Amino acid sequence: MARIRWVEEAEAAGAAAEAYGAYMGATGREFVPDILKCFSLRPDFLQQVMAFSNTVHFSDGHLTRRQKEMIATFVSGLNRCPY
C-alpha cells in the first residue's frame, strides 16, 4: 500500500493523463512506474521530473545508460526497493 496518494493510469485525466500518455508513448510501456506516479498530483512537476531523468539518468556521459541502470538496480536491491 502506497503512503503517497497518486493517480493510477485508468483514473488519470487532464494534464496527468497527458503526462502518462507521453511517458508510455516514449517508452513503449503500458504502465507508469510507481516512482513517477508519486508526482502525479502535480503533473507539471511530473513532466519536469521525467525530462530531468531523461537528461541526467538516461543519457550517455561518463557512464553509459546501461551502466547507470545497473547501478540503479543494485542500489534498489540494497534498499529493498521494488522499483
GIVEN-V326538 format. One line per field, one symbol per residue. ss: DSSP state (h for helix, s for strand, l for the rest). psi: psi as a letter, one per 30 degrees, with the letter a starting at -180 (. if undefined). A space follows every 50 residues. Layout:
ss=???
psi=???
This chain:
ss=llllllllhhhllhhhhhhhhhhhhhhllllllhhhhlllllhhhhhhhh hhhhhhllllllllhhhhhhhhhhhhhhlllll
psi=kkfkklkleffklbeeeeeeeeeeeefglglkkefeffgffieeeeeeee eeeeeeeglkbekleeeeeeeeeeeeeeghkf.
